[in-house]
Amino acid sequence: MKTKTEFILPLANQVIEILKEVQQFTRTGKYVFPSVRSKDRPMSDNTLIGALRRICTT
């Protein structure tokens, strides 16, 4: 974080419910969207951007 200050954003109840459902697939992993190469690292920004591009061009 550029400002080095903590930022808290409350999540909508619907988002919390979705995260609870996704947890059954991620098990005890640290990340909701882990890297394909390592479960100890998050998915890269480029992976997400590429997925969004593919969704938007279909």
All heavy atoms as TSV, in Angstrom:
chain	resi	resn	atom	element	x	y	z
A	1	MET	N	N	0.844	-1.174	0.000
A	1	MET	CA	C	0.000	0.000	0.000
A	1	MET	C	C	0.892	1.240	0.000
A	1	MET	O	O	1.823	1.340	0.777
A	1	MET	CB	C	-0.916	-0.025	1.218
A	1	MET	CG	C	-1.891	-1.190	1.172
A	1	MET	SD	S	-2.852	-1.468	2.668
A	1	MET	CE	C	-3.424	0.128	3.083
A	2	LYS	N	N	0.578	2.162	-0.849
A	2	LYS	CA	C	1.413	3.345	-0.994
A	2	LYS	C	C	1.417	4.232	0.240
A	2	LYS	O	O	2.439	4.798	0.596
A	2	LYS	CB	C	0.966	4.155	-2.205
A	2	LYS	CG	C	1.232	3.452	-3.519
A	2	LYS	CD	C	0.810	4.313	-4.672
A	2	LYS	CE	C	1.034	3.586	-5.983
A	2	LYS	NZ	N	0.635	4.390	-7.129
A	3	THR	N	N	0.285	4.367	0.899
A	3	THR	CA	C	0.209	5.287	2.030
A	3	THR	C	C	0.620	4.638	3.347
A	3	THR	O	O	0.739	5.318	4.349
A	3	THR	CB	C	-1.223	5.837	2.192
A	3	THR	OG1	O	-2.097	4.744	2.450
A	3	THR	CG2	C	-1.665	6.589	0.957
A	4	LYS	N	N	0.808	3.334	3.346
A	4	LYS	CA	C	1.188	2.591	4.551
A	4	LYS	C	C	0.147	2.687	5.666
A	4	LYS	O	O	0.446	2.472	6.822
A	4	LYS	CB	C	2.549	3.074	5.087
A	4	LYS	CG	C	3.662	3.055	4.081
A	4	LYS	CD	C	4.342	1.741	4.059
A	4	LYS	CE	C	5.600	1.879	3.214
A	4	LYS	NZ	N	5.825	0.859	2.332
A	5	THR	N	N	-1.076	3.039	5.314
A	5	THR	CA	C	-2.143	3.089	6.308
A	5	THR	C	C	-3.149	1.992	6.004
A	5	THR	O	O	-3.422	1.677	4.844
A	5	THR	CB	C	-2.864	4.451	6.317
A	5	THR	OG1	O	-3.406	4.705	5.028
A	5	THR	CG2	C	-1.911	5.576	6.690
A	6	GLU	N	N	-3.693	1.428	7.048
A	6	GLU	CA	C	-4.667	0.357	6.895
A	6	GLU	C	C	-5.969	0.904	6.325
A	6	GLU	O	O	-6.424	1.980	6.699
A	6	GLU	CB	C	-4.928	-0.275	8.256
A	6	GLU	CG	C	-5.755	-1.517	8.181
A	6	GLU	CD	C	-5.858	-2.212	9.529
A	6	GLU	OE1	O	-4.857	-2.213	10.265
A	6	GLU	OE2	O	-6.938	-2.730	9.814
A	7	PHE	N	N	-6.555	0.140	5.408
A	7	PHE	CA	C	-7.811	0.528	4.776
A	7	PHE	C	C	-8.815	-0.581	5.015
A	7	PHE	O	O	-8.588	-1.723	4.633
A	7	PHE	CB	C	-7.605	0.756	3.277
A	7	PHE	CG	C	-8.863	1.093	2.546
A	7	PHE	CD1	C	-9.424	2.348	2.652
A	7	PHE	CD2	C	-9.495	0.158	1.749
A	7	PHE	CE1	C	-10.594	2.667	1.969
A	7	PHE	CE2	C	-10.656	0.467	1.068
A	7	PHE	CZ	C	-11.203	1.728	1.180
A	8	ILE	N	N	-9.903	-0.267	5.676
A	8	ILE	CA	C	-10.927	-1.264	5.971
A	8	ILE	C	C	-12.160	-0.971	5.119
A	8	ILE	O	O	-12.685	0.141	5.138
A	8	ILE	CB	C	-11.292	-1.252	7.464
A	8	ILE	CG1	C	-10.063	-1.617	8.289
A	8	ILE	CG2	C	-12.447	-2.208	7.737
A	8	ILE	CD1	C	-10.267	-1.484	9.778
A	9	LEU	N	N	-12.594	-1.983	4.379
A	9	LEU	CA	C	-13.761	-1.851	3.520
A	9	LEU	C	C	-14.776	-2.918	3.924
A	9	LEU	O	O	-14.518	-4.112	3.790
A	9	LEU	CB	C	-13.367	-2.046	2.055
A	9	LEU	CG	C	-14.487	-1.978	1.047
A	9	LEU	CD1	C	-15.052	-0.566	0.965
A	9	LEU	CD2	C	-13.988	-2.415	-0.305
A	10	PRO	N	N	-15.913	-2.511	4.460
A	10	PRO	CA	C	-16.913	-3.514	4.838
A	10	PRO	C	C	-17.464	-4.219	3.595
A	10	PRO	O	O	-17.672	-3.591	2.560
A	10	PRO	CB	C	-18.008	-2.700	5.524
A	10	PRO	CG	C	-17.606	-1.282	5.497
A	10	PRO	CD	C	-16.319	-1.161	4.747
A	11	LEU	N	N	-17.674	-5.516	3.726
A	11	LEU	CA	C	-18.205	-6.299	2.609
A	11	LEU	C	C	-19.713	-6.478	2.764
A	11	LEU	O	O	-20.221	-6.630	3.869
A	11	LEU	CB	C	-17.541	-7.673	2.569
A	11	LEU	CG	C	-16.033	-7.689	2.358
A	11	LEU	CD1	C	-15.520	-9.113	2.463
A	11	LEU	CD2	C	-15.673	-7.079	1.027
A	12	ALA	N	N	-20.381	-6.503	1.626
A	12	ALA	CA	C	-21.822	-6.758	1.628
A	12	ALA	C	C	-22.076	-8.195	2.078
A	12	ALA	O	O	-21.232	-9.084	1.891
A	12	ALA	CB	C	-22.385	-6.545	0.227
A	13	ASN	N	N	-23.216	-8.436	2.659
A	13	ASN	CA	C	-23.569	-9.783	3.119
A	13	ASN	C	C	-23.505	-10.805	1.988
A	13	ASN	O	O	-23.113	-11.953	2.201
A	13	ASN	CB	C	-24.960	-9.783	3.746
A	13	ASN	CG	C	-24.989	-9.023	5.055
A	13	ASN	OD1	O	-23.974	-8.898	5.729
A	13	ASN	ND2	N	-26.142	-8.504	5.410
A	14	GLN	N	N	-23.880	-10.396	0.780
A	14	GLN	CA	C	-23.841	-11.306	-0.372
A	14	GLN	C	C	-22.404	-11.738	-0.674
A	14	GLN	O	O	-22.156	-12.900	-1.026
A	14	GLN	CB	C	-24.445	-10.636	-1.620
A	14	GLN	CG	C	-25.908	-10.325	-1.492
A	14	GLN	CD	C	-26.176	-8.931	-0.942
A	14	GLN	OE1	O	-25.352	-8.351	-0.245
A	14	GLN	NE2	N	-27.346	-8.390	-1.240
A	15	VAL	N	N	-21.467	-10.826	-0.541
A	15	VAL	CA	C	-20.055	-11.146	-0.798
A	15	VAL	C	C	-19.551	-12.133	0.248
A	15	VAL	O	O	-18.844	-13.096	-0.078
A	15	VAL	CB	C	-19.191	-9.861	-0.796
A	15	VAL	CG1	C	-17.717	-10.203	-0.921
A	15	VAL	CG2	C	-19.629	-8.927	-1.898
A	16	ILE	N	N	-19.921	-11.926	1.490
A	16	ILE	CA	C	-19.514	-12.835	2.562
A	16	ILE	C	C	-20.057	-14.233	2.312
A	16	ILE	O	O	-19.346	-15.231	2.478
A	16	ILE	CB	C	-19.964	-12.285	3.931
A	16	ILE	CG1	C	-19.194	-10.995	4.237
A	16	ILE	CG2	C	-19.749	-13.322	5.031
A	16	ILE	CD1	C	-19.687	-10.233	5.432
A	17	GLU	N	N	-21.293	-14.329	1.861
A	17	GLU	CA	C	-21.884	-15.637	1.552
A	17	GLU	C	C	-21.139	-16.324	0.403
A	17	GLU	O	O	-20.879	-17.529	0.457
A	17	GLU	CB	C	-23.364	-15.491	1.215
A	17	GLU	CG	C	-24.224	-15.156	2.404
A	17	GLU	CD	C	-24.144	-16.202	3.505
A	17	GLU	OE1	O	-24.167	-17.417	3.202
A	17	GLU	OE2	O	-24.032	-15.800	4.683
A	18	ILE	N	N	-20.783	-15.560	-0.624
A	18	ILE	CA	C	-20.032	-16.135	-1.755
A	18	ILE	C	C	-18.673	-16.627	-1.290
A	18	ILE	O	O	-18.229	-17.718	-1.663
A	18	ILE	CB	C	-19.885	-15.093	-2.894
A	18	ILE	CG1	C	-21.250	-14.850	-3.546
A	18	ILE	CG2	C	-18.853	-15.552	-3.924
A	18	ILE	CD1	C	-21.268	-13.676	-4.503
A	19	LEU	N	N	-17.993	-15.845	-0.459
A	19	LEU	CA	C	-16.677	-16.258	0.043
A	19	LEU	C	C	-16.779	-17.526	0.891
A	19	LEU	O	O	-15.898	-18.390	0.833
A	19	LEU	CB	C	-16.029	-15.128	0.838
A	19	LEU	CG	C	-15.574	-13.932	0.011
A	19	LEU	CD1	C	-15.090	-12.814	0.919
A	19	LEU	CD2	C	-14.500	-14.322	-0.987
A	20	LYS	N	N	-17.838	-17.662	1.648
A	20	LYS	CA	C	-18.046	-18.881	2.435
A	20	LYS	C	C	-18.239	-20.081	1.527
A	20	LYS	O	O	-17.745	-21.175	1.817
A	20	LYS	CB	C	-19.247	-18.725	3.361
A	20	LYS	CG	C	-18.972	-17.839	4.552
A	20	LYS	CD	C	-20.207	-17.692	5.420
A	20	LYS	CE	C	-19.954	-16.773	6.602
A	20	LYS	NZ	N	-21.168	-16.566	7.417
A	21	GLU	N	N	-18.947	-19.903	0.412
A	21	GLU	CA	C	-19.143	-20.995	-0.546
A	21	GLU	C	C	-17.837	-21.373	-1.232
A	21	GLU	O	O	-17.555	-22.554	-1.433
A	21	GLU	CB	C	-20.187	-20.600	-1.590
A	21	GLU	CG	C	-21.593	-20.544	-1.046
A	21	GLU	CD	C	-22.610	-20.168	-2.105
A	21	GLU	OE1	O	-22.375	-20.453	-3.295
A	21	GLU	OE2	O	-23.653	-19.592	-1.731
A	22	VAL	N	N	-17.036	-20.379	-1.583
A	22	VAL	CA	C	-15.761	-20.628	-2.266
A	22	VAL	C	C	-14.775	-21.325	-1.324
A	22	VAL	O	O	-13.922	-22.092	-1.765
A	22	VAL	CB	C	-15.173	-19.301	-2.801
A	22	VAL	CG1	C	-13.755	-19.474	-3.296
A	22	VAL	CG2	C	-16.056	-18.747	-3.907
A	23	GLN	N	N	-14.906	-21.091	-0.028
A	23	GLN	CA	C	-13.979	-21.663	0.951
A	23	GLN	C	C	-13.938	-23.185	0.883
A	23	GLN	O	O	-12.899	-23.785	1.123
A	23	GLN	CB	C	-14.358	-21.210	2.354
A	23	GLN	CG	C	-13.336	-21.619	3.397
A	23	GLN	CD	C	-13.701	-21.104	4.774
A	23	GLN	OE1	O	-14.864	-20.830	5.057
A	23	GLN	NE2	N	-12.713	-20.965	5.621
A	24	GLN	N	N	-15.023	-23.818	0.502
A	24	GLN	CA	C	-15.017	-25.281	0.413
A	24	GLN	C	C	-14.054	-25.778	-0.668
A	24	GLN	O	O	-13.582	-26.905	-0.602
A	24	GLN	CB	C	-16.421	-25.811	0.170
A	24	GLN	CG	C	-17.005	-25.461	-1.175
A	24	GLN	CD	C	-18.407	-25.983	-1.345
A	24	GLN	OE1	O	-18.741	-27.040	-0.839
A	24	GLN	NE2	N	-19.226	-25.233	-2.054
A	25	PHE	N	N	-13.745	-24.934	-1.643
A	25	PHE	CA	C	-12.807	-25.315	-2.697
A	25	PHE	C	C	-11.373	-24.952	-2.340
A	25	PHE	O	O	-10.437	-25.617	-2.770
A	25	PHE	CB	C	-13.192	-24.643	-4.020
A	25	PHE	CG	C	-14.573	-25.008	-4.477
A	25	PHE	CD1	C	-15.602	-24.092	-4.409
A	25	PHE	CD2	C	-14.847	-26.278	-4.946
A	25	PHE	CE1	C	-16.882	-24.421	-4.818
A	25	PHE	CE2	C	-16.125	-26.628	-5.354
A	25	PHE	CZ	C	-17.141	-25.702	-5.286
A	26	THR	N	N	-11.195	-23.873	-1.589
A	26	THR	CA	C	-9.846	-23.435	-1.234
A	26	THR	C	C	-9.350	-24.094	0.041
A	26	THR	O	O	-8.177	-24.009	0.366
A	26	THR	CB	C	-9.801	-21.902	-1.053
A	26	THR	OG1	O	-10.703	-21.523	-0.021
A	26	THR	CG2	C	-10.147	-21.196	-2.337
A	27	ARG	N	N	-10.240	-24.731	0.765
A	27	ARG	CA	C	-9.930	-25.414	2.022
A	27	ARG	C	C	-9.300	-24.436	3.014
A	27	ARG	O	O	-9.840	-23.414	3.285
A	27	ARG	CB	C	-9.017	-26.624	1.782
A	27	ARG	CG	C	-9.556	-27.588	0.782
A	27	ARG	CD	C	-10.545	-28.515	1.424
A	27	ARG	NE	N	-10.975	-29.486	0.416
A	27	ARG	CZ	C	-12.190	-29.919	0.357
A	27	ARG	NH1	N	-13.068	-29.519	1.215
A	27	ARG	NH2	N	-12.536	-30.783	-0.556
A	28	THR	N	N	-8.132	-24.778	3.488
A	28	THR	CA	C	-7.490	-23.931	4.495
A	28	THR	C	C	-6.463	-22.995	3.865
A	28	THR	O	O	-5.610	-22.455	4.562
A	28	THR	CB	C	-6.794	-24.805	5.557
A	28	THR	OG1	O	-5.828	-25.631	4.901
A	28	THR	CG2	C	-7.805	-25.652	6.307
A	29	GLY	N	N	-6.538	-22.823	2.564
A	29	GLY	CA	C	-5.581	-21.971	1.877
A	29	GLY	C	C	-5.647	-20.525	2.338
A	29	GLY	O	O	-6.664	-20.046	2.821
A	30	LYS	N	N	-4.545	-19.832	2.157
A	30	LYS	CA	C	-4.442	-18.437	2.569
A	30	LYS	C	C	-5.192	-17.510	1.618
A	30	LYS	O	O	-5.686	-16.465	2.021
A	30	LYS	CB	C	-2.963	-18.063	2.631
A	30	LYS	CG	C	-2.681	-16.667	3.073
A	30	LYS	CD	C	-1.178	-16.425	3.165
A	30	LYS	CE	C	-0.884	-15.005	3.577
A	30	LYS	NZ	N	0.555	-14.766	3.681
A	31	TYR	N	N	-5.290	-17.899	0.335
A	31	TYR	CA	C	-5.864	-17.029	-0.686
A	31	TYR	C	C	-7.144	-17.617	-1.272
A	31	TYR	O	O	-7.265	-18.826	-1.433
A	31	TYR	CB	C	-4.857	-16.800	-1.817
A	31	TYR	CG	C	-3.599	-16.131	-1.338
A	31	TYR	CD1	C	-2.428	-16.842	-1.141
A	31	TYR	CD2	C	-3.596	-14.775	-1.067
A	31	TYR	CE1	C	-1.282	-16.220	-0.685
A	31	TYR	CE2	C	-2.448	-14.141	-0.616
A	31	TYR	CZ	C	-1.307	-14.874	-0.424
A	31	TYR	OH	O	-0.181	-14.254	0.040
A	32	VAL	N	N	-8.067	-16.738	-1.616
A	32	VAL	CA	C	-9.293	-17.169	-2.293
A	32	VAL	C	C	-8.943	-17.606	-3.711
A	32	VAL	O	O	-9.464	-18.593	-4.217
A	32	VAL	CB	C	-10.332	-16.025	-2.324
A	32	VAL	CG1	C	-11.551	-16.429	-3.135
A	32	VAL	CG2	C	-10.733	-15.626	-0.912
A	33	PHE	N	N	-8.039	-16.868	-4.355
A	33	PHE	CA	C	-7.587	-17.180	-5.714
A	33	PHE	C	C	-6.082	-17.390	-5.690
A	33	PHE	O	O	-5.306	-16.478	-5.970
A	33	PHE	CB	C	-7.959	-16.053	-6.677
A	33	PHE	CG	C	-9.428	-15.792	-6.745
A	33	PHE	CD1	C	-9.984	-14.685	-6.142
A	33	PHE	CD2	C	-10.260	-16.672	-7.412
A	33	PHE	CE1	C	-11.344	-14.446	-6.198
A	33	PHE	CE2	C	-11.630	-16.445	-7.466
A	33	PHE	CZ	C	-12.175	-15.336	-6.857
A	34	PRO	N	N	-5.629	-18.609	-5.374
A	34	PRO	CA	C	-4.187	-18.862	-5.311
A	34	PRO	C	C	-3.570	-18.974	-6.697
A	34	PRO	O	O	-4.267	-19.176	-7.692
A	34	PRO	CB	C	-4.104	-20.199	-4.577
A	34	PRO	CG	C	-5.391	-20.868	-4.886
A	34	PRO	CD	C	-6.406	-19.776	-5.014
A	35	SER	N	N	-2.261	-18.861	-6.745
A	35	SER	CA	C	-1.510	-19.032	-7.982
A	35	SER	C	C	-1.606	-20.482	-8.432
A	35	SER	O	O	-1.734	-21.394	-7.610
A	35	SER	CB	C	-0.044	-18.665	-7.742
A	35	SER	OG	O	0.753	-19.051	-8.827
A	36	VAL	N	N	-1.527	-20.706	-9.732
A	36	VAL	CA	C	-1.545	-22.065	-10.265
A	36	VAL	C	C	-0.264	-22.790	-9.860
A	36	VAL	O	O	-0.273	-23.983	-9.592
A	36	VAL	CB	C	-1.673	-22.031	-11.804
A	36	VAL	CG1	C	-1.541	-23.413	-12.398
A	36	VAL	CG2	C	-2.991	-21.409	-12.196
A	37	ARG	N	N	0.826	-22.044	-9.773
A	37	ARG	CA	C	2.128	-22.640	-9.463
A	37	ARG	C	C	2.337	-22.921	-7.982
A	37	ARG	O	O	3.061	-23.834	-7.621
A	37	ARG	CB	C	3.240	-21.729	-9.960
A	37	ARG	CG	C	3.239	-21.597	-11.456
A	37	ARG	CD	C	4.349	-20.731	-11.920
A	37	ARG	NE	N	4.249	-20.535	-13.366
A	37	ARG	CZ	C	5.086	-19.847	-14.063
A	37	ARG	NH1	N	6.101	-19.258	-13.478
A	37	ARG	NH2	N	4.923	-19.723	-15.357
A	38	SER	N	N	1.767	-22.089	-7.116
A	38	SER	CA	C	1.987	-22.253	-5.685
A	38	SER	C	C	0.765	-21.776	-4.907
A	38	SER	O	O	0.276	-20.676	-5.126
A	38	SER	CB	C	3.220	-21.446	-5.250
A	38	SER	OG	O	3.312	-21.415	-3.852
A	39	LYS	N	N	0.324	-22.590	-3.996
A	39	LYS	CA	C	-0.834	-22.220	-3.173
A	39	LYS	C	C	-0.465	-21.150	-2.140
A	39	LYS	O	O	-1.323	-20.585	-1.496
A	39	LYS	CB	C	-1.375	-23.449	-2.454
A	39	LYS	CG	C	-1.763	-24.556	-3.403
A	39	LYS	CD	C	-3.240	-24.713	-3.448
A	39	LYS	CE	C	-3.618	-25.902	-4.285
A	39	LYS	NZ	N	-4.213	-25.565	-5.519
A	40	ASP	N	N	0.833	-20.890	-1.985
A	40	ASP	CA	C	1.309	-19.899	-1.021
A	40	ASP	C	C	1.421	-18.502	-1.612
A	40	ASP	O	O	1.876	-17.584	-0.938
A	40	ASP	CB	C	2.670	-20.319	-0.456
A	40	ASP	CG	C	2.584	-21.636	0.292
A	40	ASP	OD1	O	1.549	-21.886	0.920
A	40	ASP	OD2	O	3.562	-22.405	0.243
A	41	ARG	N	N	1.036	-18.356	-2.863
A	41	ARG	CA	C	1.085	-17.053	-3.533
A	41	ARG	C	C	-0.269	-16.749	-4.154
A	41	ARG	O	O	-0.973	-17.663	-4.585
A	41	ARG	CB	C	2.150	-17.062	-4.636
A	41	ARG	CG	C	3.547	-17.217	-4.094
A	41	ARG	CD	C	4.606	-17.316	-5.166
A	41	ARG	NE	N	4.317	-16.476	-6.308
A	41	ARG	CZ	C	4.911	-16.602	-7.478
A	41	ARG	NH1	N	5.795	-17.557	-7.661
A	41	ARG	NH2	N	4.610	-15.803	-8.469
A	42	PRO	N	N	-0.631	-15.472	-4.224
A	42	PRO	CA	C	-1.913	-15.131	-4.858
A	42	PRO	C	C	-1.822	-15.225	-6.373
A	42	PRO	O	O	-0.732	-15.188	-6.954
A	42	PRO	CB	C	-2.137	-13.682	-4.422
A	42	PRO	CG	C	-0.768	-13.141	-4.212
A	42	PRO	CD	C	0.050	-14.295	-3.699
A	43	MET	N	N	-2.964	-15.358	-7.015
A	43	MET	CA	C	-3.039	-15.329	-8.470
A	43	MET	C	C	-2.516	-13.975	-8.946
A	43	MET	O	O	-2.764	-12.951	-8.310
A	43	MET	CB	C	-4.497	-15.510	-8.900
A	43	MET	CG	C	-4.709	-15.597	-10.383
A	43	MET	SD	S	-6.462	-15.758	-10.793
A	43	MET	CE	C	-6.817	-17.373	-10.164
A	44	SER	N	N	-1.816	-13.953	-10.055
A	44	SER	CA	C	-1.231	-12.702	-10.535
A	44	SER	C	C	-2.286	-11.763	-11.118
A	44	SER	O	O	-3.353	-12.204	-11.571
A	44	SER	CB	C	-0.167	-12.978	-11.595
A	44	SER	OG	O	-0.768	-13.322	-12.821
A	45	ASP	N	N	-1.971	-10.486	-11.103
A	45	ASP	CA	C	-2.855	-9.484	-11.703
A	45	ASP	C	C	-3.083	-9.779	-13.184
A	45	ASP	O	O	-4.192	-9.625	-13.691
A	45	ASP	CB	C	-2.255	-8.082	-11.567
A	45	ASP	CG	C	-2.168	-7.626	-10.122
A	45	ASP	OD1	O	-2.844	-8.222	-9.269
A	45	ASP	OD2	O	-1.430	-6.668	-9.868
A	46	ASN	N	N	-2.026	-10.204	-13.869
A	46	ASN	CA	C	-2.149	-10.469	-15.304
A	46	ASN	C	C	-3.108	-11.619	-15.595
A	46	ASN	O	O	-3.793	-11.614	-16.616
A	46	ASN	CB	C	-0.776	-10.765	-15.905
A	46	ASN	CG	C	0.070	-9.524	-15.996
A	46	ASN	OD1	O	-0.439	-8.413	-16.126
A	46	ASN	ND2	N	1.374	-9.688	-15.894
A	47	THR	N	N	-3.159	-12.605	-14.730
A	47	THR	CA	C	-4.101	-13.709	-14.908
A	47	THR	C	C	-5.536	-13.202	-14.836
A	47	THR	O	O	-6.382	-13.558	-15.660
A	47	THR	CB	C	-3.871	-14.788	-13.832
A	47	THR	OG1	O	-2.524	-15.261	-13.945
A	47	THR	CG2	C	-4.833	-15.943	-13.993
A	48	LEU	N	N	-5.803	-12.355	-13.853
A	48	LEU	CA	C	-7.154	-11.803	-13.707
A	48	LEU	C	C	-7.513	-10.884	-14.867
A	48	LEU	O	O	-8.625	-10.946	-15.390
A	48	LEU	CB	C	-7.261	-11.041	-12.383
A	48	LEU	CG	C	-7.112	-11.906	-11.132
A	48	LEU	CD1	C	-7.050	-11.030	-9.891
A	48	LEU	CD2	C	-8.249	-12.887	-11.032
A	49	ILE	N	N	-6.575	-10.052	-15.287
A	49	ILE	CA	C	-6.825	-9.138	-16.412
A	49	ILE	C	C	-7.107	-9.936	-17.685
A	49	ILE	O	O	-8.029	-9.627	-18.440
A	49	ILE	CB	C	-5.644	-8.174	-16.598
A	49	ILE	CG1	C	-5.589	-7.195	-15.429
A	49	ILE	CG2	C	-5.735	-7.428	-17.930
A	49	ILE	CD1	C	-4.311	-6.377	-15.350
A	50	GLY	N	N	-6.327	-10.993	-17.915
A	50	GLY	CA	C	-6.542	-11.835	-19.085
A	50	GLY	C	C	-7.911	-12.501	-19.072
A	50	GLY	O	O	-8.590	-12.577	-20.095
A	51	ALA	N	N	-8.334	-12.966	-17.899
A	51	ALA	CA	C	-9.655	-13.588	-17.786
A	51	ALA	C	C	-10.757	-12.579	-18.079
A	51	ALA	O	O	-11.721	-12.885	-18.788
A	51	ALA	CB	C	-9.831	-14.179	-16.392
A	52	LEU	N	N	-10.609	-11.379	-17.547
A	52	LEU	CA	C	-11.615	-10.341	-17.821
A	52	LEU	C	C	-11.663	-9.979	-19.302
A	52	LEU	O	O	-12.744	-9.777	-19.862
A	52	LEU	CB	C	-11.319	-9.086	-16.991
A	52	LEU	CG	C	-11.596	-9.213	-15.500
A	52	LEU	CD1	C	-11.078	-7.991	-14.761
A	52	LEU	CD2	C	-13.073	-9.404	-15.252
A	53	ARG	N	N	-10.518	-9.921	-19.949
A	53	ARG	CA	C	-10.492	-9.623	-21.388
A	53	ARG	C	C	-11.209	-10.694	-22.183
A	53	ARG	O	O	-11.963	-10.413	-23.117
A	53	ARG	CB	C	-9.052	-9.475	-21.866
A	53	ARG	CG	C	-8.437	-8.173	-21.473
A	53	ARG	CD	C	-7.081	-8.004	-22.112
A	53	ARG	NE	N	-6.506	-6.741	-21.686
A	53	ARG	CZ	C	-5.242	-6.550	-21.435
A	53	ARG	NH1	N	-4.382	-7.526	-21.566
A	53	ARG	NH2	N	-4.806	-5.364	-21.061
A	54	ARG	N	N	-10.973	-11.965	-21.816
A	54	ARG	CA	C	-11.623	-13.062	-22.534
A	54	ARG	C	C	-13.136	-13.023	-22.316
A	54	ARG	O	O	-13.912	-13.309	-23.225
A	54	ARG	CB	C	-11.034	-14.403	-22.103
A	54	ARG	CG	C	-9.660	-14.655	-22.701
A	54	ARG	CD	C	-9.184	-16.075	-22.458
A	54	ARG	NE	N	-8.981	-16.386	-21.052
A	54	ARG	CZ	C	-7.907	-16.060	-20.346
A	54	ARG	NH1	N	-6.920	-15.399	-20.921
A	54	ARG	NH2	N	-7.790	-16.405	-19.083
A	55	ILE	N	N	-13.567	-12.685	-21.126
A	55	ILE	CA	C	-15.004	-12.603	-20.836
A	55	ILE	C	C	-15.653	-11.489	-21.638
A	55	ILE	O	O	-16.729	-11.650	-22.185
A	55	ILE	CB	C	-15.244	-12.395	-19.321
A	55	ILE	CG1	C	-14.878	-13.652	-18.556
A	55	ILE	CG2	C	-16.683	-11.990	-19.050
A	55	ILE	CD1	C	-14.858	-13.452	-17.053
A	56	CYS	N	N	-14.969	-10.343	-21.715
A	56	CYS	CA	C	-15.540	-9.169	-22.381
A	56	CYS	C	C	-15.539	-9.270	-23.900
A	56	CYS	O	O	-16.280	-8.562	-24.560
A	56	CYS	CB	C	-14.778	-7.918	-21.962
A	56	CYS	SG	S	-15.006	-7.514	-20.214
A	57	THR	N	N	-14.745	-10.153	-24.474
A	57	THR	CA	C	-14.686	-10.264	-25.935
A	57	THR	C	C	-15.585	-11.371	-26.466
A	57	THR	O	O	-15.646	-11.586	-27.661
A	57	THR	CB	C	-13.247	-10.504	-26.411
A	57	THR	OG1	O	-12.746	-11.709	-25.822
A	57	THR	CG2	C	-12.365	-9.334	-26.049
A	58	THR	N	N	-16.266	-12.072	-25.590
A	58	THR	CA	C	-17.134	-13.165	-26.070
A	58	THR	C	C	-18.536	-12.675	-26.261
A	58	THR	O	O	-18.985	-11.687	-25.839
A	58	THR	CB	C	-17.130	-14.358	-25.094
A	58	THR	OG1	O	-17.556	-13.903	-23.809
A	58	THR	CG2	C	-15.771	-14.975	-25.029
